[in-house]
């Protein structure tokens, strides 16, 4: 019979925990929860759990140490005082080059507004609360998500089409992949966001089918027509956008899209 493998001594034990987890343990011993620790640090409690499971938290060690010392010394224990104390000690996360790392933003979002009647009063539903309706949404996709079909983008298009809204998008690709020079009105007339150049030789260009000319803002594609274009591409929003860019002579046919943002909104009637 093959003998069972023994676990390495101390694996998963408190002795093996990193400094952020060890300090968090001390706060828990003082009566704080992981949720409260996260609130003190100004972060989601799921990140605090990752101190223990994924060895994260190096940038919060100084803040945690300051809070532990304050609590153990009999200082203020209210959340506002501890949050203010921690804020002065949180170090920004650094990338491999030693520079401040860019904070990743949300890759999707949705907004609603209160429905009003002819007299401008909120419409109240059966539950006694104001009735709300979709007003705008946004979704982003990076290189890997685009390669797998960019599934998070499709709900934005579908909801906009159901509400007869408008759609605009921002595409990121290599500078040499775009056929027009950066900023030319023939490429993207009237869009205020214009062109964003990135250090990795890519550019972000915004498109909104503006027919009003320069200064007209983002008028947007008709969402119903845009959805038909997506359906024709098998439901792949990134593929539909790329087809449109190639067909309208804006992008090299062999160029991949490395980033895509879809914005949708309901126009006021």
C-alpha positions as a Python dict, from the first residue, in 0.01 Angstrom:
ca = {
    (1, 'X'): (0, 0, 0),
    (2, 'X'): (139, 336, -103),
    (3, 'X'): (189, 559, 202),
    (4, 'X'): (-11, 882, 211),
    (5, 'X'): (178, 1199, 142),
    (6, 'X'): (226, 1418, 441),
    (7, 'X'): (144, 1785, 418),
    (8, 'X'): (434, 2022, 457),
    (9, 'X'): (460, 2131, 821),
    (10, 'X'): (306, 2467, 892),
    (11, 'X'): (132, 2491, 555),
    (12, 'X'): (-172, 2717, 590),
    (13, 'X'): (-87, 2791, 952),
    (14, 'X'): (-78, 3135, 1105),
    (15, 'X'): (301, 3121, 1101),
    (16, 'X'): (297, 3108, 722),
    (17, 'X'): (62, 3404, 676),
    (18, 'X'): (194, 3726, 533),
    (19, 'X'): (220, 4045, 735),
    (20, 'X'): (-113, 4187, 613),
    (21, 'X'): (-296, 3871, 717),
    (22, 'X'): (-115, 3859, 1053),
    (23, 'X'): (-211, 4219, 1132),
    (24, 'X'): (-569, 4155, 1020),
    (25, 'X'): (-579, 3860, 1261),
    (26, 'X'): (-483, 4097, 1542),
    (27, 'X'): (-770, 4330, 1451),
    (28, 'X'): (-1010, 4036, 1441),
    (29, 'X'): (-887, 3939, 1789),
    (30, 'X'): (-976, 4295, 1897),
    (31, 'X'): (-1334, 4243, 1784),
    (32, 'X'): (-1328, 4373, 1426),
    (33, 'X'): (-1465, 4176, 1131),
    (34, 'X'): (-1300, 4139, 790),
    (35, 'X'): (-1574, 4361, 652),
    (36, 'X'): (-1480, 4633, 902),
    (37, 'X'): (-1110, 4593, 821),
    (38, 'X'): (-1193, 4643, 454),
    (39, 'X'): (-1397, 4953, 540),
    (40, 'X'): (-1108, 5094, 744),
    (41, 'X'): (-875, 5045, 446),
    (42, 'X'): (-1132, 5183, 203),
    (43, 'X'): (-1146, 4853, 16),
    (44, 'X'): (-1389, 4569, -52),
    (45, 'X'): (-1385, 4296, 218),
    (46, 'X'): (-1311, 4038, -53),
    (47, 'X'): (-965, 4192, -84),
    (48, 'X'): (-908, 4139, 288),
    (49, 'X'): (-987, 3770, 240),
    (50, 'X'): (-719, 3760, -29),
    (51, 'X'): (-461, 3860, 234),
    (52, 'X'): (-508, 3503, 359),
    (53, 'X'): (-580, 3312, 38),
    (54, 'X'): (-368, 3485, -228),
    (55, 'X'): (-87, 3644, -27),
    (56, 'X'): (-200, 3997, -114),
    (57, 'X'): (-197, 4313, 98),
    (58, 'X'): (166, 4434, 91),
    (59, 'X'): (56, 4791, 16),
    (60, 'X'): (-170, 4792, 325),
    (61, 'X'): (80, 4670, 584),
    (62, 'X'): (178, 5018, 708),
    (63, 'X'): (-187, 5120, 738),
    (64, 'X'): (-281, 4800, 920),
    (65, 'X'): (15, 4832, 1156),
    (66, 'X'): (-84, 5191, 1243),
    (67, 'X'): (-444, 5086, 1312),
    (68, 'X'): (-337, 4787, 1525),
    (69, 'X'): (-106, 5006, 1733),
    (70, 'X'): (-382, 5265, 1779),
    (71, 'X'): (-636, 5006, 1891),
    (72, 'X'): (-400, 4815, 2119),
    (73, 'X'): (-286, 5142, 2279),
    (74, 'X'): (-645, 5220, 2378),
    (75, 'X'): (-701, 5490, 2118),
    (76, 'X'): (-1026, 5568, 1931),
    (77, 'X'): (-1202, 5261, 1790),
    (78, 'X'): (-1472, 5431, 1584),
    (79, 'X'): (-1461, 5362, 1212),
    (80, 'X'): (-1420, 5722, 1098),
    (81, 'X'): (-1113, 5778, 1316),
    (82, 'X'): (-952, 5452, 1204),
    (83, 'X'): (-1033, 5518, 836),
    (84, 'X'): (-867, 5860, 860),
    (85, 'X'): (-563, 5705, 1028),
    (86, 'X'): (-529, 5429, 768),
    (87, 'X'): (-573, 5665, 473),
    (88, 'X'): (-246, 5836, 555),
    (89, 'X'): (-51, 5509, 543),
    (90, 'X'): (-191, 5324, 241),
    (91, 'X'): (80, 5296, -25),
    (92, 'X'): (-19, 5286, -393),
    (93, 'X'): (42, 4955, -570),
    (94, 'X'): (349, 4963, -795),
    (95, 'X'): (401, 4787, -1126),
    (96, 'X'): (713, 4588, -1223),
    (97, 'X'): (894, 4904, -1331),
    (98, 'X'): (837, 5064, -991),
    (99, 'X'): (579, 5317, -1106),
    (100, 'X'): (233, 5364, -961),
    (101, 'X'): (6, 5099, -1110),
    (102, 'X'): (-300, 5208, -1301),
    (103, 'X'): (-624, 5123, -1122),
    (104, 'X'): (-846, 4904, -1334),
    (105, 'X'): (-1187, 5057, -1387),
    (106, 'X'): (-1523, 4888, -1408),
    (107, 'X'): (-1579, 4685, -1721),
    (108, 'X'): (-1954, 4735, -1717),
    (109, 'X'): (-2218, 4964, -1570),
    (110, 'X'): (-2589, 5041, -1590),
    (111, 'X'): (-2800, 5343, -1490),
    (112, 'X'): (-3173, 5401, -1445),
    (113, 'X'): (-3392, 5707, -1405),
    (114, 'X'): (-3729, 5764, -1241),
    (115, 'X'): (-4026, 5753, -1479),
    (116, 'X'): (-4242, 6067, -1464),
    (117, 'X'): (-4597, 6140, -1581),
    (118, 'X'): (-4718, 6425, -1804),
    (119, 'X'): (-4703, 6668, -1510),
    (120, 'X'): (-4346, 6575, -1421),
    (121, 'X'): (-4440, 6373, -1113),
    (122, 'X'): (-4274, 6039, -1036),
    (123, 'X'): (-4478, 5735, -1134),
    (124, 'X'): (-4531, 5512, -829),
    (125, 'X'): (-4546, 5135, -869),
    (126, 'X'): (-4758, 4879, -684),
    (127, 'X'): (-4479, 4837, -429),
    (128, 'X'): (-4505, 5203, -335),
    (129, 'X'): (-4168, 5289, -486),
    (130, 'X'): (-4095, 5513, -789),
    (131, 'X'): (-4089, 5324, -1118),
    (132, 'X'): (-3747, 5329, -1282),
    (133, 'X'): (-3648, 5266, -1643),
    (134, 'X'): (-3316, 5203, -1815),
    (135, 'X'): (-3133, 5521, -1915),
    (136, 'X'): (-2777, 5419, -2005),
    (137, 'X'): (-2522, 5139, -1987),
    (138, 'X'): (-2160, 5069, -2068),
    (139, 'X'): (-1940, 4764, -2115),
    (140, 'X'): (-1571, 4715, -2191),
    (141, 'X'): (-1377, 4424, -2336),
    (142, 'X'): (-1004, 4363, -2359),
    (143, 'X'): (-802, 4147, -2594),
    (144, 'X'): (-879, 3812, -2427),
    (145, 'X'): (-1250, 3881, -2385),
    (146, 'X'): (-1277, 3995, -2747),
    (147, 'X'): (-1108, 3674, -2863),
    (148, 'X'): (-1374, 3471, -2680),
    (149, 'X'): (-1667, 3661, -2834),
    (150, 'X'): (-1697, 3961, -2597),
    (151, 'X'): (-2015, 3825, -2439),
    (152, 'X'): (-2050, 4107, -2184),
    (153, 'X'): (-2102, 4361, -2465),
    (154, 'X'): (-2411, 4201, -2618),
    (155, 'X'): (-2656, 4276, -2328),
    (156, 'X'): (-2579, 4647, -2365),
    (157, 'X'): (-2673, 4634, -2734),
    (158, 'X'): (-2986, 4429, -2673),
    (159, 'X'): (-3118, 4653, -2395),
    (160, 'X'): (-3053, 4965, -2601),
    (161, 'X'): (-3241, 4812, -2894),
    (162, 'X'): (-3540, 4721, -2674),
    (163, 'X'): (-3556, 5081, -2556),
    (164, 'X'): (-3490, 5233, -2902),
    (165, 'X'): (-3177, 5399, -2771),
    (166, 'X'): (-2847, 5506, -2922),
    (167, 'X'): (-2504, 5342, -2927),
    (168, 'X'): (-2147, 5470, -2960),
    (169, 'X'): (-1822, 5282, -2919),
    (170, 'X'): (-1451, 5331, -2866),
    (171, 'X'): (-1204, 5103, -3043),
    (172, 'X'): (-844, 5036, -2947),
    (173, 'X'): (-601, 4907, -3209),
    (174, 'X'): (-248, 4964, -3335),
    (175, 'X'): (-190, 5315, -3469),
    (176, 'X'): (-82, 5184, -3809),
    (177, 'X'): (-402, 4977, -3831),
    (178, 'X'): (-621, 5285, -3875),
    (179, 'X'): (-637, 5408, -4233),
    (180, 'X'): (-710, 5772, -4144),
    (181, 'X'): (-469, 6004, -3968),
    (182, 'X'): (-549, 6066, -3601),
    (183, 'X'): (-817, 6330, -3551),
    (184, 'X'): (-941, 6355, -3910),
    (185, 'X'): (-1308, 6447, -3934),
    (186, 'X'): (-1351, 6188, -4209),
    (187, 'X'): (-1270, 5920, -3950),
    (188, 'X'): (-1495, 6024, -3662),
    (189, 'X'): (-1668, 6360, -3714),
    (190, 'X'): (-1802, 6550, -3418),
    (191, 'X'): (-1708, 6300, -3145),
    (192, 'X'): (-1570, 6500, -2854),
    (193, 'X'): (-1350, 6220, -2713),
    (194, 'X'): (-1145, 6218, -3033),
    (195, 'X'): (-820, 6011, -3016),
    (196, 'X'): (-632, 5876, -2713),
    (197, 'X'): (-278, 5758, -2782),
    (198, 'X'): (-126, 5485, -2566),
    (199, 'X'): (242, 5415, -2492),
    (200, 'X'): (218, 5067, -2648),
    (201, 'X'): (168, 5212, -2999),
    (202, 'X'): (-211, 5169, -2986),
    (203, 'X'): (-481, 5434, -3019),
    (204, 'X'): (-835, 5464, -2889),
    (205, 'X'): (-1080, 5618, -3133),
    (206, 'X'): (-1446, 5693, -3065),
    (207, 'X'): (-1727, 5648, -3317),
    (208, 'X'): (-2089, 5758, -3291),
    (209, 'X'): (-2220, 5801, -3649),
    (210, 'X'): (-2232, 6177, -3615),
    (211, 'X'): (-2417, 6340, -3902),
    (212, 'X'): (-2435, 6687, -3750),
    (213, 'X'): (-2070, 6770, -3814),
    (214, 'X'): (-1804, 6905, -3577),
    (215, 'X'): (-1932, 7009, -3236),
    (216, 'X'): (-2255, 6811, -3264),
    (217, 'X'): (-2151, 6565, -2994),
    (218, 'X'): (-2222, 6191, -2986),
    (219, 'X'): (-2545, 6143, -3179),
    (220, 'X'): (-2502, 5767, -3180),
    (221, 'X'): (-2596, 5475, -3398),
    (222, 'X'): (-2957, 5365, -3393),
    (223, 'X'): (-2955, 5074, -3148),
    (224, 'X'): (-3205, 4863, -3347),
    (225, 'X'): (-2991, 4891, -3661),
    (226, 'X'): (-2676, 4829, -3459),
    (227, 'X'): (-2827, 4511, -3310),
    (228, 'X'): (-2911, 4389, -3661),
    (229, 'X'): (-2545, 4437, -3751),
    (230, 'X'): (-2443, 4237, -3442),
    (231, 'X'): (-2693, 3960, -3524),
    (232, 'X'): (-2546, 3938, -3873),
    (233, 'X'): (-2206, 3878, -3709),
    (234, 'X'): (-2341, 3582, -3512),
    (235, 'X'): (-2394, 3789, -3196),
    (236, 'X'): (-2027, 3888, -3170),
    (237, 'X'): (-2027, 4262, -3099),
    (238, 'X'): (-1651, 4299, -3150),
    (239, 'X'): (-1673, 4123, -3487),
    (240, 'X'): (-1963, 4349, -3591),
    (241, 'X'): (-1767, 4662, -3497),
    (242, 'X'): (-1459, 4538, -3678),
    (243, 'X'): (-1667, 4459, -3991),
    (244, 'X'): (-1811, 4811, -3987),
    (245, 'X'): (-1467, 4970, -3950),
    (246, 'X'): (-1328, 4766, -4239),
    (247, 'X'): (-1630, 4817, -4465),
    (248, 'X'): (-1625, 5194, -4411),
    (249, 'X'): (-1252, 5210, -4483),
    (250, 'X'): (-1141, 5304, -4132),
    (251, 'X'): (-940, 4995, -4034),
    (252, 'X'): (-693, 4764, -4204),
    (253, 'X'): (-870, 4432, -4285),
    (254, 'X'): (-592, 4232, -4116),
    (255, 'X'): (-579, 4440, -3798),
    (256, 'X'): (-707, 4297, -3469),
    (257, 'X'): (-902, 4505, -3216),
    (258, 'X'): (-734, 4491, -2874),
    (259, 'X'): (-992, 4693, -2678),
    (260, 'X'): (-1357, 4786, -2718),
    (261, 'X'): (-1600, 4997, -2516),
    (262, 'X'): (-1973, 5006, -2596),
    (263, 'X'): (-2184, 5297, -2465),
    (264, 'X'): (-2563, 5306, -2492),
    (265, 'X'): (-2820, 5561, -2379),
    (266, 'X'): (-3186, 5656, -2407),
    (267, 'X'): (-3252, 5983, -2586),
    (268, 'X'): (-3509, 6228, -2450),
    (269, 'X'): (-3822, 6243, -2659),
}
